[in-house]
């Protein structure tokens, strides 16, 4: 009989947990929460991601047990590899080869994710696109394991819930109940929100000013529902952290005149990562998938190559063909 994901976790003695490149609070928080629970059960645990080289400053408070290791220390294969919040292996970056290497060596690959675009690339899957965050799925797994919900685990899970529901604005009643459990375990919500979402250095303001100077509104785009967009160039982002660049889309998305917000973040002379957000009429995950990316219906991303005009045109075309919700 084929083992279940829960069987894998119960029997685990050596586990590698991976988050996607440029991990957010849900990806890293989910990996750390599940990793800590497995470590407490006696397993050897390592958590990692391909890039950046270090844990983003805003997320360092989640690694209470110092489980994160550099990508170079991740073994090529092992008995159990767990990929968190990662819909396709490519999102693991340089660590993507660990998936096939683990399978080839007879190990198990457990995918825990909530993206609709997940390709079921593991040997075992806990994938539910109706879950607001991967942290929701990890909490369910911990409950099934009978793992104690201590404050460090609860902090990691709360961080994932808070960020992937836009501060609980898109959370179901069941997710609010889960958040209450995490608060009862000792999470300080004000401090955590400050660390992860609200805390920026002064350099963020000049960067934001430069980005917003490029902001434009295209009422005819996105099938007539409107597109607001801005660019963050390498020069503008030179003095800030990844967190500051990622926060720009939350400012652009706040305008009422556009269904879709897009922020183009320059990675190289002709390389841009694109953050897409929608209010509720257009499936931006479908638009992102046509450009090689993915995500959620109302929040997605992709990487596009070309000049600023070319990548803007590519995103406009993808949004024009995206299904309506």
Backbone torsions as a table, in degrees:
resi	resn	phi	psi	omega
1	UNK	NA	136.5	-179.9
2	UNK	-68.5	136.9	178.7
3	UNK	-70.9	152.7	177.3
4	UNK	-93.4	165.1	175.1
5	UNK	-54.9	-37.9	-180.0
6	UNK	-66.9	-37.6	176.0
7	UNK	-60.4	-42.1	178.7
8	UNK	-58.6	-45.7	-176.8
9	UNK	-68.5	-39.0	-179.7
10	UNK	-65.2	-34.4	-176.6
11	UNK	-92.6	-1.7	-171.7
12	UNK	-65.3	133.5	175.0
13	UNK	-122.9	-22.7	180.0
14	UNK	-143.8	115.0	-170.1
15	UNK	-133.1	133.9	168.8
16	UNK	-111.9	127.9	177.2
17	UNK	-114.5	127.2	-178.2
18	UNK	-115.4	139.2	169.8
19	UNK	-105.9	163.1	179.6
20	UNK	-72.0	165.5	178.7
21	UNK	-58.2	151.0	-176.0
22	UNK	48.4	59.6	-171.1
23	UNK	-61.2	141.8	173.1
24	UNK	-99.5	-175.3	-175.4
25	UNK	-66.4	-32.8	-179.6
26	UNK	-71.6	-44.2	-178.9
27	UNK	-64.8	-54.0	-176.6
28	UNK	-72.8	-39.9	179.1
29	UNK	-61.5	-42.1	178.9
30	UNK	-64.0	-44.5	179.8
31	UNK	-63.2	-42.5	-178.9
32	UNK	-70.2	-38.3	179.5
33	UNK	-64.5	-48.4	179.4
34	UNK	-67.6	-38.2	178.4
35	UNK	-62.8	-42.1	179.7
36	UNK	-64.0	-41.4	179.6
37	UNK	-63.6	-41.1	178.8
38	UNK	-68.9	-36.6	176.6
39	UNK	-62.3	-40.9	179.1
40	UNK	-66.7	-21.7	176.9
41	UNK	-87.8	1.7	174.4
42	UNK	105.3	1.4	-178.8
43	UNK	-80.6	151.0	168.6
44	UNK	-80.6	126.1	-171.0
45	UNK	-130.2	138.2	170.6
46	UNK	-135.7	140.9	178.3
47	UNK	-120.6	138.1	-178.1
48	UNK	-156.5	177.0	176.0
49	UNK	-159.8	158.3	-172.5
50	UNK	-74.8	-39.0	-179.0
51	UNK	-156.7	151.2	2.4
52	UNK	-71.6	-176.1	-175.0
53	UNK	-70.2	-24.5	-178.7
54	UNK	-129.1	162.5	175.5
55	UNK	-62.0	130.3	175.9
56	UNK	-51.7	139.2	-173.4
57	UNK	-54.0	-39.4	-176.9
58	UNK	-67.6	-17.3	-177.2
59	UNK	-106.1	0.3	-174.8
60	UNK	-64.0	-27.7	179.4
61	UNK	-68.9	-9.9	179.6
62	UNK	-81.4	-22.9	-175.3
63	UNK	-90.6	67.3	-176.2
64	UNK	-66.5	-28.2	-177.0
65	UNK	-100.4	10.1	-179.4
66	UNK	52.3	49.2	-179.4
67	UNK	-87.4	-17.6	-177.0
68	UNK	-73.6	132.5	176.1
69	UNK	-123.7	155.4	176.8
70	UNK	-61.0	153.4	179.8
71	UNK	-57.1	-33.3	-178.8
72	UNK	-65.2	-18.9	-178.8
73	UNK	-95.7	2.7	178.2
74	UNK	-79.2	123.2	-179.7
75	UNK	-63.3	152.1	-179.1
76	UNK	-61.4	-37.9	177.9
77	UNK	-149.2	168.7	179.6
78	UNK	-169.8	179.8	-178.0
79	UNK	-69.9	-30.4	-178.9
80	UNK	-146.8	123.0	174.9
81	UNK	-116.0	128.8	179.0
82	UNK	-117.8	122.6	179.7
83	UNK	-105.5	118.3	-173.9
84	UNK	-106.0	130.3	173.0
85	UNK	59.7	33.6	-173.6
86	UNK	-128.3	105.1	-173.3
87	UNK	-74.1	-28.3	-180.0
88	UNK	-137.7	149.5	-178.4
89	UNK	-57.0	-32.5	-177.8
90	UNK	-57.7	-27.0	179.8
91	UNK	-72.2	-7.4	174.7
92	UNK	-85.0	-4.7	178.3
93	UNK	63.1	-132.8	-176.4
94	UNK	-68.1	-10.8	178.3
95	UNK	-94.4	3.0	-178.3
96	UNK	-60.4	-30.6	-177.4
97	UNK	-67.3	-15.3	178.5
98	UNK	-66.4	-24.4	-179.4
99	UNK	-64.9	-57.0	-178.8
100	UNK	-69.2	-34.5	179.1
101	UNK	-64.0	-39.7	178.8
102	UNK	-65.7	-43.9	177.7
103	UNK	-61.5	-45.3	-177.4
104	UNK	-62.7	-30.9	-179.4
105	UNK	-85.8	2.1	178.1
106	UNK	89.8	8.4	178.4
107	UNK	-85.1	175.4	-179.4
108	UNK	-106.9	144.3	175.6
109	UNK	-120.7	111.9	179.3
110	UNK	-100.9	123.5	178.7
111	UNK	-104.9	121.4	177.7
112	UNK	-117.5	113.4	-169.2
113	UNK	-160.6	158.8	178.7
114	UNK	-126.2	16.6	179.5
115	UNK	-84.4	136.9	177.3
116	UNK	-65.2	-24.0	-177.2
117	UNK	-86.3	7.6	-177.8
118	UNK	-62.8	134.2	-175.5
119	UNK	-98.3	8.3	179.1
120	UNK	51.9	58.7	-174.4
121	UNK	-91.7	1.5	-179.3
122	UNK	-93.8	-170.0	170.6
123	UNK	-94.5	-23.0	178.3
124	UNK	-138.4	149.2	-174.4
125	UNK	-140.8	137.0	164.4
126	UNK	-123.1	88.1	-173.9
127	UNK	-125.3	124.6	-179.8
128	UNK	-146.3	104.6	-176.8
129	UNK	-70.6	-11.5	177.9
130	UNK	-83.6	-12.6	177.1
131	UNK	-74.9	136.8	-177.9
132	UNK	-70.9	-22.5	-178.2
133	UNK	-153.4	154.3	173.4
134	UNK	-62.8	-28.9	177.7
135	UNK	-58.1	-32.2	177.0
136	UNK	-61.8	-44.3	-178.6
137	UNK	-68.4	-37.9	178.2
138	UNK	-65.7	-41.0	178.2
139	UNK	-60.6	-41.4	177.1
140	UNK	-61.2	-42.8	178.8
141	UNK	-62.8	-42.0	179.7
142	UNK	-64.1	-38.3	177.0
143	UNK	-63.1	-42.6	179.0
144	UNK	-66.4	-31.8	177.6
145	UNK	-75.2	-18.7	-173.5
146	UNK	74.7	25.0	-178.3
147	UNK	-74.9	137.6	178.1
148	UNK	-66.8	142.0	-178.0
149	UNK	-98.0	83.4	179.1
150	UNK	-83.3	173.6	-174.7
151	UNK	-62.5	-42.8	178.8
152	UNK	-61.0	-39.8	177.0
153	UNK	-66.1	-46.0	-179.7
154	UNK	-61.1	-37.4	179.6
155	UNK	-62.7	-44.1	179.3
156	UNK	-62.6	-43.8	-178.4
157	UNK	-69.8	-39.5	178.8
158	UNK	-63.2	-38.4	178.5
159	UNK	-60.5	-42.3	178.2
160	UNK	-65.6	-43.6	178.9
161	UNK	-63.2	-46.6	-175.7
162	UNK	-61.0	-45.7	-174.3
163	UNK	-77.3	-40.6	-175.9
164	UNK	-79.2	-7.7	174.1
165	UNK	-109.2	14.5	-177.4
166	UNK	52.6	56.2	178.5
167	UNK	68.5	35.5	178.4
168	UNK	69.9	13.5	177.2
169	UNK	-72.2	-22.7	-179.3
170	UNK	-116.6	27.6	-176.1
171	UNK	-93.8	142.9	174.2
172	UNK	-74.9	163.9	174.3
173	UNK	-55.1	-38.9	-179.3
174	UNK	-64.4	-31.5	179.5
175	UNK	-74.7	-35.3	173.5
176	UNK	-63.2	-38.9	177.8
177	UNK	-65.6	-38.3	176.7
178	UNK	-63.6	-42.0	178.5
179	UNK	-60.7	-38.1	178.7
180	UNK	-61.9	-40.3	176.9
181	UNK	-60.6	-40.6	-178.5
182	UNK	-68.7	-37.3	175.8
183	UNK	-64.9	-39.9	178.6
184	UNK	-64.7	-24.0	177.7
185	UNK	-79.2	-4.9	173.7
186	UNK	117.1	3.0	-179.5
187	UNK	-64.8	136.9	174.0
188	UNK	-97.0	99.2	-171.8
189	UNK	-66.4	-36.3	-178.9
190	UNK	-66.6	-45.4	179.7
191	UNK	-64.2	-42.8	-178.0
192	UNK	-65.6	-43.4	178.4
193	UNK	-62.5	-39.0	178.7
194	UNK	-62.9	-45.8	-177.2
195	UNK	-65.0	-42.5	-170.5
196	UNK	-91.9	-36.0	-171.7
197	UNK	-110.2	-45.5	-165.8
198	UNK	-97.6	-13.8	-172.1
199	UNK	-90.1	112.4	178.8
200	UNK	-130.7	146.7	173.3
201	UNK	-73.9	164.5	-179.5
202	UNK	-58.4	-31.1	-178.8
203	UNK	-59.5	-18.7	177.7
204	UNK	-62.8	-35.5	-176.2
205	UNK	-66.0	-48.6	175.0
206	UNK	-61.5	-38.9	177.3
207	UNK	-61.8	-45.4	179.6
208	UNK	-62.3	-39.9	178.7
209	UNK	-61.1	-42.5	179.0
210	UNK	-65.2	-41.2	-179.7
211	UNK	-65.9	-45.2	-177.7
212	UNK	-69.8	-21.1	175.0
213	UNK	-66.8	-21.5	177.5
214	UNK	-92.5	-5.0	-173.7
215	UNK	-64.4	136.9	178.4
216	UNK	-138.7	155.7	177.1
217	UNK	-117.0	126.6	178.1
218	UNK	-118.9	92.8	-175.0
219	UNK	-63.4	-26.2	-176.8
220	UNK	-83.4	-17.4	-177.6
221	UNK	-73.0	174.0	179.3
222	UNK	54.3	47.8	176.8
223	UNK	59.5	33.9	177.1
224	UNK	85.7	-0.1	179.4
225	UNK	-89.6	-10.9	174.0
226	UNK	97.4	140.8	178.6
227	UNK	-129.5	125.6	170.8
228	UNK	-108.2	132.4	-175.6
229	UNK	-144.7	160.9	177.3
230	UNK	-153.2	160.7	179.8
231	UNK	-117.9	139.2	172.0
232	UNK	-116.3	105.9	-177.8
233	UNK	-81.2	166.1	176.4
234	UNK	-58.4	-39.5	179.5
235	UNK	-63.9	-44.2	-178.5
236	UNK	-64.7	-34.0	-175.0
237	UNK	-92.9	6.1	-171.7
238	UNK	-61.0	-31.4	-172.6
239	UNK	-107.6	13.6	-177.1
240	UNK	-127.1	165.9	179.0
241	UNK	-81.3	168.4	174.4
242	UNK	-55.7	-38.0	-178.2
243	UNK	-58.1	-39.5	-178.7
244	UNK	-68.1	-39.6	178.8
245	UNK	-65.4	-43.9	-178.9
246	UNK	-65.0	-25.5	-176.9
247	UNK	-76.6	-13.8	-176.7
248	UNK	-61.3	-37.8	-176.9
249	UNK	-63.2	-28.8	179.4
250	UNK	-69.7	-23.7	175.2
251	UNK	-79.8	-46.5	-177.8
252	UNK	-64.3	-36.7	-177.2
253	UNK	-69.4	-12.2	-175.2
254	UNK	-78.3	-10.4	-179.0
255	UNK	-73.5	142.3	-175.8
256	UNK	-85.3	-9.9	-171.3
257	UNK	-85.5	-4.0	-175.0
258	UNK	-137.1	139.2	175.0
259	UNK	-71.2	-36.7	-174.8
260	UNK	-119.2	138.1	171.5
261	UNK	-114.4	138.3	177.9
262	UNK	-133.8	134.6	173.9
263	UNK	-124.0	125.5	-179.4
264	UNK	-99.9	117.1	-175.2
265	UNK	-112.1	115.8	-173.9
266	UNK	-73.0	130.9	177.6
267	UNK	-110.1	-20.6	-179.0
268	UNK	-164.9	-178.7	-176.7
269	UNK	-53.5	-36.2	-178.7
270	UNK	-132.4	27.0	-179.3
271	UNK	-125.3	130.5	-178.3
272	UNK	-135.2	132.9	166.9
273	UNK	-94.3	140.7	-173.0
274	UNK	-120.2	127.0	172.9
275	UNK	-101.4	128.3	180.0
276	UNK	-118.7	135.2	176.1
277	UNK	-134.4	141.5	178.3
278	UNK	-127.8	157.0	179.4
279	UNK	-84.1	-41.2	-179.4
280	UNK	167.6	3.3	-176.5
281	UNK	-107.5	-26.2	-174.6
282	UNK	-122.3	135.9	178.0
283	UNK	-81.4	95.1	-177.7
284	UNK	-74.4	-18.0	176.5
285	UNK	-66.0	-36.1	177.8
286	UNK	-66.4	-40.5	176.9
287	UNK	-62.6	-42.4	179.6
288	UNK	-64.4	-38.5	-179.2
289	UNK	-63.9	-35.8	178.3
290	UNK	-65.3	-18.4	179.9
291	UNK	-105.9	13.5	176.2
292	UNK	91.7	6.0	-179.6
293	UNK	-109.6	-145.4	-179.3
294	UNK	174.4	-165.1	-179.9
295	UNK	140.4	-145.8	-178.9
296	UNK	-105.5	166.3	-177.5
297	UNK	-59.5	-34.1	-177.2
298	UNK	-109.1	-0.3	179.8
299	UNK	-152.9	116.0	-175.2
300	UNK	-149.6	177.6	-179.8
301	UNK	-161.6	167.8	-179.5
302	UNK	-163.9	171.8	173.9
303	UNK	-117.8	129.5	-176.7
304	UNK	-128.1	143.8	-179.1
305	UNK	-112.6	141.3	178.3
306	UNK	143.5	-172.4	174.6
307	UNK	-74.8	170.0	178.8
308	UNK	-59.5	-39.0	178.7
309	UNK	-66.6	-38.1	-178.2
310	UNK	-69.7	-41.2	-179.0
311	UNK	-71.6	-34.2	175.6
312	UNK	-63.0	-43.1	179.1
313	UNK	-63.4	-39.2	179.7
314	UNK	-63.4	-42.2	179.8
315	UNK	-69.2	-41.2	176.5
316	UNK	-56.9	-46.1	-179.6
317	UNK	-63.6	-40.1	179.3
318	UNK	-65.3	-39.4	178.9
319	UNK	-69.1	-32.6	179.4
320	UNK	-64.7	-28.1	-177.8
321	UNK	-100.7	-2.5	-176.1
322	UNK	-71.4	144.7	178.5
323	UNK	-68.7	150.7	175.6
324	UNK	-85.7	152.3	-180.0
325	UNK	-97.1	NA	NA
